[in-house]
Every structure is written in C-alpha cells, then in structure tokens.
C-alpha cells in the first residue's frame, strides 16, 4: 500500500497546470495568407519582367528611329544632289 501512495504522490507532482498553447493558424487563414503572398510575389516579378522587356523594346525602337532618320537624311542629300545636277544639265542645253 505504501508503494501505491508513493506512486500517487509522484503522479500528483508530475501533473502541473499546462501552459495555454496558442491556437495554430487555421487552414483557411494560412491558405489565404499563402495565396496573397504568392500572388504578390508573382505579380511583382511579372511587373519587373515586363518593365525590363519594355525598356529593351523601347531602346530598340529608338535605335531604329535614329537609323531611319539617318537613312532619310542620306536619301534627301542624294536627291538634292541629283536635282542640282539635273538643273545644271538643263542650263547647259
């Protein structure tokens, strides 16, 4: 019987009031938070990717415009030269 009292005393000593445990985040709240976080990260990465592509295409378009402008100037100078030569030939006749 003595051993029984000792065992009960041990169990009583071991059992302590439990500390209140925080409730884990529910599946709905965790899923919603994960979805919003994932959407934000994906949206930001797509935004920066499109922004970089826009800059590259804008630079290429600007280079093409300058090349077209230079070609137009060359054609204009050649046409002016031809017109001047034609005018000289008309005067010589």
N, CA, C and O atoms as a GROMACS GRO file, in nm:
protein
  372
    1UNK      N    1   0.080  -0.119   0.000
    1UNK     CA    2   0.000   0.000   0.000
    1UNK      C    3   0.086   0.126   0.000
    1UNK      O    4   0.049   0.229  -0.055
    2UNK      N    5   0.202   0.113   0.065
    2UNK     CA    6   0.290   0.229   0.070
    2UNK      C    7   0.338   0.265  -0.069
    2UNK      O    8   0.352   0.383  -0.102
    3UNK      N    9   0.363   0.164  -0.148
    3UNK     CA   10   0.410   0.194  -0.283
    3UNK      C   11   0.301   0.263  -0.364
    3UNK      O   12   0.328   0.343  -0.453
    4UNK      N   13   0.178   0.231  -0.330
    4UNK     CA   14   0.068   0.294  -0.402
    4UNK      C   15   0.058   0.443  -0.368
    4UNK      O   16   0.032   0.525  -0.455
    5UNK      N   17   0.078   0.476  -0.244
    5UNK     CA   18   0.074   0.616  -0.206
    5UNK      C   19   0.190   0.692  -0.269
    5UNK      O   20   0.176   0.807  -0.311
    6UNK      N   21   0.302   0.628  -0.274
    6UNK     CA   22   0.417   0.694  -0.334
    6UNK      C   23   0.392   0.719  -0.482
    6UNK      O   24   0.423   0.826  -0.534
    7UNK      N   25   0.336   0.620  -0.549
    7UNK     CA   26   0.306   0.638  -0.691
    7UNK      C   27   0.208   0.750  -0.712
    7UNK      O   28   0.224   0.832  -0.803
    8UNK      N   29   0.104   0.755  -0.627
    8UNK     CA   30   0.006   0.862  -0.642
    8UNK      C   31   0.071   0.997  -0.616
    8UNK      O   32   0.040   1.095  -0.683
    9UNK      N   33   0.159   1.002  -0.519
    9UNK     CA   34   0.226   1.128  -0.490
    9UNK      C   35   0.311   1.170  -0.609
    9UNK      O   36   0.317   1.288  -0.644
   10UNK      N   37   0.377   1.073  -0.671
   10UNK     CA   38   0.460   1.107  -0.788
   10UNK      C   39   0.372   1.161  -0.901
   10UNK      O   40   0.406   1.261  -0.965
   11UNK      N   41   0.262   1.095  -0.925
   11UNK     CA   42   0.175   1.142  -1.033
   11UNK      C   43   0.120   1.280  -1.005
   11UNK      O   44   0.103   1.362  -1.096
   12UNK      N   45   0.093   1.306  -0.880
   12UNK     CA   46   0.041   1.438  -0.845
   12UNK      C   47   0.148   1.544  -0.863
   12UNK      O   48   0.118   1.656  -0.903
   13UNK      N   49   0.271   1.510  -0.836
   13UNK     CA   50   0.378   1.607  -0.853
   13UNK      C   51   0.405   1.633  -1.001
   13UNK      O   52   0.431   1.747  -1.039
   14UNK      N   53   0.398   1.531  -1.083
   14UNK     CA   54   0.429   1.544  -1.225
   14UNK      C   55   0.322   1.626  -1.296
   14UNK      O   56   0.354   1.707  -1.384
   15UNK      N   57   0.198   1.605  -1.260
   15UNK     CA   58   0.089   1.676  -1.325
   15UNK      C   59   0.093   1.820  -1.279
   15UNK      O   60   0.068   1.851  -1.162
   16UNK      N   61   0.124   1.908  -1.373
   16UNK     CA   62   0.128   2.051  -1.345
   16UNK      C   63   0.028   2.119  -1.435
   16UNK      O   64  -0.013   2.064  -1.538
   17UNK      N   65  -0.011   2.235  -1.397
   17UNK     CA   66  -0.105   2.305  -1.485
   17UNK      C   67  -0.036   2.334  -1.620
   17UNK      O   68   0.078   2.380  -1.624
   18UNK      N   69  -0.106   2.305  -1.726
   18UNK     CA   70  -0.047   2.323  -1.860
   18UNK      C   71  -0.051   2.470  -1.900
   18UNK      O   72  -0.143   2.544  -1.866
   19UNK      N   73   0.050   2.509  -1.970
   19UNK     CA   74   0.057   2.644  -2.022
   19UNK      C   75  -0.037   2.651  -2.141
   19UNK      O   76  -0.042   2.559  -2.223
   20UNK      N   77  -0.111   2.759  -2.150
   20UNK     CA   78  -0.208   2.769  -2.260
   20UNK      C   79  -0.132   2.781  -2.392
   20UNK      O   80  -0.050   2.870  -2.411
   21UNK      N   81  -0.162   2.691  -2.480
   21UNK     CA   82  -0.094   2.684  -2.608
   21UNK      C   83  -0.168   2.773  -2.707
   21UNK      O   84  -0.291   2.775  -2.711
   22UNK      N   85  -0.089   2.847  -2.790
   22UNK     CA   86  -0.151   2.929  -2.893
   22UNK      C   87  -0.220   2.839  -2.995
   22UNK      O   88  -0.170   2.732  -3.028
   23UNK      N   89  -0.331   2.884  -3.041
   23UNK     CA   90  -0.400   2.806  -3.143
   23UNK      C   91  -0.322   2.818  -3.273
   23UNK      O   92  -0.277   2.926  -3.309
   24UNK      N   93  -0.305   2.708  -3.342
   24UNK     CA   94  -0.235   2.718  -3.469
   24UNK      C   95  -0.321   2.793  -3.571
   24UNK      O   96  -0.443   2.797  -3.562
   25UNK      N   97  -0.252   2.852  -3.666
   25UNK     CA   98  -0.324   2.926  -3.770
   25UNK      C   99  -0.408   2.826  -3.846
   25UNK      O  100  -0.359   2.721  -3.886
   26UNK      N  101  -0.531   2.858  -3.866
   26UNK     CA  102  -0.622   2.767  -3.934
   26UNK      C  103  -0.584   2.749  -4.079
   26UNK      O  104  -0.512   2.831  -4.136
   27UNK      N  105  -0.632   2.644  -4.137
   27UNK     CA  106  -0.600   2.613  -4.276
   27UNK      C  107  -0.652   2.724  -4.367
   27UNK      O  108  -0.586   2.760  -4.465
   28UNK      N  109  -0.769   2.777  -4.336
   28UNK     CA  110  -0.825   2.882  -4.421
   28UNK      C  111  -0.740   3.007  -4.415
   28UNK      O  112  -0.706   3.065  -4.518
   29UNK      N  113  -0.706   3.050  -4.293
   29UNK     CA  114  -0.625   3.172  -4.279
   29UNK      C  115  -0.486   3.152  -4.336
   29UNK      O  116  -0.433   3.241  -4.403
   30UNK      N  117  -0.426   3.037  -4.312
   30UNK     CA  118  -0.293   3.008  -4.366
   30UNK      C  119  -0.295   3.000  -4.518
   30UNK      O  120  -0.205   3.050  -4.584
   31UNK      N  121  -0.397   2.938  -4.571
   31UNK     CA  122  -0.411   2.928  -4.716
   31UNK      C  123  -0.433   3.063  -4.779
   31UNK      O  124  -0.377   3.093  -4.885
   32UNK      N  125  -0.515   3.145  -4.716
   32UNK     CA  126  -0.540   3.279  -4.768
   32UNK      C  127  -0.413   3.363  -4.764
   32UNK      O  128  -0.381   3.433  -4.860
   33UNK      N  129  -0.342   3.355  -4.654
   33UNK     CA  130  -0.217   3.430  -4.642
   33UNK      C  131  -0.116   3.382  -4.747
   33UNK      O  132  -0.049   3.464  -4.810
   34UNK      N  133  -0.104   3.253  -4.765
   34UNK     CA  134  -0.012   3.198  -4.865
   34UNK      C  135  -0.051   3.239  -5.005
   34UNK      O  136   0.035   3.273  -5.086
   35UNK      N  137  -0.179   3.237  -5.034
   35UNK     CA  138  -0.227   3.278  -5.166
   35UNK      C  139  -0.194   3.424  -5.192
   35UNK      O  140  -0.143   3.459  -5.299
   36UNK      N  141  -0.223   3.510  -5.094
   36UNK     CA  142  -0.195   3.653  -5.112
   36UNK      C  143  -0.045   3.678  -5.125
   36UNK      O  144  -0.003   3.759  -5.207
   37UNK      N  145   0.035   3.611  -5.045
   37UNK     CA  146   0.179   3.627  -5.053
   37UNK      C  147   0.231   3.579  -5.189
   37UNK      O  148   0.311   3.648  -5.252
   38UNK      N  149   0.186   3.464  -5.233
   38UNK     CA  150   0.228   3.411  -5.363
   38UNK      C  151   0.184   3.500  -5.478
   38UNK      O  152   0.260   3.523  -5.572
   39UNK      N  153   0.062   3.550  -5.471
   39UNK     CA  154   0.011   3.639  -5.576
   39UNK      C  155   0.091   3.768  -5.581
   39UNK      O  156   0.122   3.818  -5.689
   40UNK      N  157   0.125   3.820  -5.466
   40UNK     CA  158   0.203   3.945  -5.461
   40UNK      C  159   0.342   3.924  -5.519
   40UNK      O  160   0.390   4.006  -5.598
   41UNK      N  161   0.406   3.816  -5.480
   41UNK     CA  162   0.541   3.788  -5.531
   41UNK      C  163   0.537   3.763  -5.682
   41UNK      O  164   0.622   3.814  -5.755
   42UNK      N  165   0.440   3.687  -5.728
   42UNK     CA  166   0.429   3.659  -5.872
   42UNK      C  167   0.397   3.787  -5.948
   42UNK      O  168   0.454   3.810  -6.055
   43UNK      N  169   0.308   3.868  -5.895
   43UNK     CA  170   0.274   3.994  -5.961
   43UNK      C  171   0.392   4.088  -5.969
   43UNK      O  172   0.414   4.152  -6.072
   44UNK      N  173   0.469   4.097  -5.862
   44UNK     CA  174   0.586   4.185  -5.862
   44UNK      C  175   0.691   4.136  -5.961
   44UNK      O  176   0.752   4.216  -6.033
   45UNK      N  177   0.712   4.005  -5.966
   45UNK     CA  178   0.813   3.954  -6.059
   45UNK      C  179   0.768   3.973  -6.204
   45UNK      O  180   0.850   4.006  -6.289
   46UNK      N  181   0.641   3.955  -6.232
   46UNK     CA  182   0.590   3.979  -6.368
   46UNK      C  183   0.601   4.126  -6.403
   46UNK      O  184   0.636   4.161  -6.515
   47UNK      N  185   0.571   4.213  -6.307
   47UNK     CA  186   0.581   4.358  -6.331
   47UNK      C  187   0.723   4.397  -6.369
   47UNK      O  188   0.744   4.469  -6.467
   48UNK      N  189   0.821   4.350  -6.293
   48UNK     CA  190   0.960   4.385  -6.324
   48UNK      C  191   1.008   4.321  -6.453
   48UNK      O  192   1.089   4.380  -6.525
   49UNK      N  193   0.959   4.201  -6.485
   49UNK     CA  194   0.995   4.137  -6.612
   49UNK      C  195   0.939   4.218  -6.730
   49UNK      O  196   1.010   4.244  -6.827
   50UNK      N  197   0.813   4.257  -6.720
   50UNK     CA  198   0.752   4.336  -6.828
   50UNK      C  199   0.817   4.472  -6.838
   50UNK      O  200   0.838   4.523  -6.949
   51UNK      N  201   0.851   4.533  -6.725
   51UNK     CA  202   0.918   4.662  -6.727
   51UNK      C  203   1.053   4.653  -6.797
   51UNK      O  204   1.087   4.741  -6.876
   52UNK      N  205   1.129   4.547  -6.771
   52UNK     CA  206   1.259   4.527  -6.836
   52UNK      C  207   1.241   4.504  -6.986
   52UNK      O  208   1.316   4.559  -7.067
   53UNK      N  209   1.143   4.424  -7.023
   53UNK     CA  210   1.115   4.400  -7.165
   53UNK      C  211   1.074   4.529  -7.235
   53UNK      O  212   1.112   4.552  -7.350
   54UNK      N  213   0.996   4.612  -7.167
   54UNK     CA  214   0.954   4.740  -7.223
   54UNK      C  215   1.074   4.830  -7.247
   54UNK      O  216   1.084   4.895  -7.351
   55UNK      N  217   1.166   4.834  -7.151
   55UNK     CA  218   1.286   4.917  -7.168
   55UNK      C  219   1.368   4.870  -7.287
   55UNK      O  220   1.416   4.952  -7.366
   56UNK      N  221   1.385   4.739  -7.300
   56UNK     CA  222   1.464   4.685  -7.411
   56UNK      C  223   1.398   4.716  -7.544
   56UNK      O  224   1.465   4.761  -7.637
   57UNK      N  225   1.267   4.694  -7.553
   57UNK     CA  226   1.198   4.721  -7.680
   57UNK      C  227   1.197   4.870  -7.711
   57UNK      O  228   1.204   4.909  -7.827
   58UNK      N  229   1.188   4.953  -7.609
   58UNK     CA  230   1.190   5.098  -7.629
   58UNK      C  231   1.327   5.142  -7.682
   58UNK      O  232   1.333   5.226  -7.772
   59UNK      N  233   1.435   5.087  -7.628
   59UNK     CA  234   1.568   5.120  -7.677
   59UNK      C  235   1.587   5.074  -7.822
   59UNK      O  236   1.646   5.146  -7.903
   60UNK      N  237   1.537   4.955  -7.853
   60UNK     CA  238   1.548   4.906  -7.990
   60UNK      C  239   1.469   4.993  -8.086
   60UNK      O  240   1.516   5.022  -8.196
   61UNK      N  241   1.351   5.035  -8.046
   61UNK     CA  242   1.269   5.122  -8.130
   61UNK      C  243   1.337   5.256  -8.151
   61UNK      O  244   1.334   5.311  -8.261
   62UNK      N  245   1.396   5.310  -8.046
   62UNK     CA  246   1.467   5.438  -8.058
   62UNK      C  247   1.585   5.425  -8.154
   62UNK      O  248   1.608   5.514  -8.236
   63UNK      N  249   1.660   5.316  -8.144
   63UNK     CA  250   1.771   5.294  -8.237
   63UNK      C  251   1.721   5.285  -8.380
   63UNK      O  252   1.783   5.339  -8.472
   64UNK      N  253   1.609   5.215  -8.401
   64UNK     CA  254   1.552   5.204  -8.536
   64UNK      C  255   1.507   5.340  -8.588
   64UNK      O  256   1.522   5.368  -8.707
   65UNK      N  257   1.451   5.422  -8.503
   65UNK     CA  258   1.408   5.556  -8.544
   65UNK      C  259   1.528   5.639  -8.586
   65UNK      O  260   1.523   5.709  -8.687
   66UNK      N  261   1.637   5.632  -8.508
   66UNK     CA  262   1.757   5.707  -8.545
   66UNK      C  263   1.817   5.656  -8.675
   66UNK      O  264   1.864   5.734  -8.757
   67UNK      N  265   1.816   5.524  -8.695
   67UNK     CA  266   1.866   5.467  -8.821
   67UNK      C  267   1.780   5.512  -8.938
   67UNK      O  268   1.833   5.544  -9.044
   68UNK      N  269   1.649   5.514  -8.921
   68UNK     CA  270   1.559   5.560  -9.026
   68UNK      C  271   1.580   5.707  -9.056
   68UNK      O  272   1.577   5.749  -9.171
   69UNK      N  273   1.602   5.785  -8.952
   69UNK     CA  274   1.628   5.928  -8.971
   69UNK      C  275   1.759   5.949  -9.048
   69UNK      O  276   1.764   6.034  -9.136
   70UNK      N  277   1.863   5.873  -9.017
   70UNK     CA  278   1.991   5.885  -9.089
   70UNK      C  279   1.974   5.842  -9.234
   70UNK      O  280   2.029   5.907  -9.324
   71UNK      N  281   1.899   5.735  -9.260
   71UNK     CA  282   1.876   5.690  -9.397
   71UNK      C  283   1.796   5.794  -9.475
   71UNK      O  284   1.824   5.818  -9.592
   72UNK      N  285   1.699   5.855  -9.411
   72UNK     CA  286   1.619   5.959  -9.476
   72UNK      C  287   1.706   6.080  -9.511
   72UNK      O  288   1.691   6.138  -9.618
   73UNK      N  289   1.795   6.117  -9.422
   73UNK     CA  290   1.886   6.229  -9.450
   73UNK      C  291   1.978   6.197  -9.567
   73UNK      O  292   2.003   6.283  -9.651
   74UNK      N  293   2.029   6.073  -9.573
   74UNK     CA  294   2.115   6.035  -9.686
   74UNK      C  295   2.037   6.039  -9.817
   74UNK      O  296   2.088   6.088  -9.918
   75UNK      N  297   1.916   5.986  -9.816
   75UNK     CA  298   1.834   5.988  -9.938
   75UNK      C  299   1.805   6.131  -9.978
   75UNK      O  300   1.811   6.166 -10.096
   76UNK      N  301   1.773   6.215  -9.881
   76UNK     CA  302   1.744   6.355  -9.910
   76UNK      C  303   1.866   6.423  -9.973
   76UNK      O  304   1.852   6.500 -10.068
   77UNK      N  305   1.985   6.395  -9.919
   77UNK     CA  306   2.106   6.458  -9.976
   77UNK      C  307   2.134   6.405 -10.117
   77UNK      O  308   2.176   6.481 -10.204
   78UNK      N  309   2.110   6.275 -10.142
   78UNK     CA  310   2.130   6.219 -10.276
   78UNK      C  311   2.030   6.278 -10.374
   78UNK      O  312   2.066   6.312 -10.487
   79UNK      N  313   1.906   6.292 -10.334
   79UNK     CA  314   1.804   6.350 -10.421
   79UNK      C  315   1.837   6.496 -10.450
   79UNK      O  316   1.822   6.541 -10.564
   80UNK      N  317   1.881   6.570 -10.350
   80UNK     CA  318   1.919   6.711 -10.371
   80UNK      C  319   2.036   6.719 -10.468
   80UNK      O  320   2.038   6.807 -10.555
   81UNK      N  321   2.131   6.630 -10.456
   81UNK     CA  322   2.247   6.627 -10.546
   81UNK      C  323   2.203   6.598 -10.689
   81UNK      O  324   2.249   6.662 -10.783
   82UNK      N  325   2.114   6.502 -10.705
   82UNK     CA  326   2.065   6.467 -10.838
   82UNK      C  327   1.986   6.584 -10.897
   82UNK      O  328   2.001   6.614 -11.015
   83UNK      N  329   1.904   6.650 -10.816
   83UNK     CA  330   1.829   6.766 -10.865
   83UNK      C  331   1.923   6.878 -10.908
   83UNK      O  332   1.899   6.943 -11.010
   84UNK      N  333   2.029   6.900 -10.832
   84UNK     CA  334   2.126   7.005 -10.869
   84UNK      C  335   2.195   6.970 -11.001
   84UNK      O  336   2.213   7.057 -11.086
   85UNK      N  337   2.233   6.844 -11.019
   85UNK     CA  338   2.296   6.802 -11.143
   85UNK      C  339   2.200   6.813 -11.260
   85UNK      O  340   2.240   6.851 -11.370
   86UNK      N  341   2.072   6.781 -11.237
   86UNK     CA  342   1.972   6.794 -11.343
   86UNK      C  343   1.953   6.941 -11.380
   86UNK      O  344   1.940   6.974 -11.497
   87UNK      N  345   1.953   7.027 -11.280
   87UNK     CA  346   1.938   7.172 -11.306
   87UNK      C  347   2.057   7.223 -11.386
   87UNK      O  348   2.038   7.304 -11.477
   88UNK      N  349   2.179   7.179 -11.356
   88UNK     CA  350   2.297   7.219 -11.430
   88UNK      C  351   2.291   7.170 -11.574
   88UNK      O  352   2.330   7.242 -11.666
   89UNK      N  353   2.244   7.050 -11.593
   89UNK     CA  354   2.235   6.993 -11.727
   89UNK      C  355   2.129   7.070 -11.808
   89UNK      O  356   2.146   7.088 -11.929
   90UNK      N  357   2.022   7.114 -11.746
   90UNK     CA  358   1.918   7.190 -11.816
   90UNK      C  359   1.971   7.326 -11.858
   90UNK      O  360   1.936   7.376 -11.965
   91UNK      N  361   2.054   7.386 -11.775
   91UNK     CA  362   2.110   7.518 -11.810
   91UNK      C  363   2.209   7.508 -11.925
   91UNK      O  364   2.218   7.600 -12.006
   92UNK      N  365   2.284   7.397 -11.933
   92UNK     CA  366   2.383   7.381 -12.037
   92UNK      C  367   2.316   7.361 -12.174
   92UNK      O  368   2.378   7.390 -12.276
   93UNK      N  369   2.198   7.314 -12.179
   93UNK     CA  370   2.131   7.292 -12.307
   93UNK      C  371   2.095   7.418 -12.369
   93UNK      O  372   2.037   7.420 -12.477
   0.00000   0.00000   0.00000
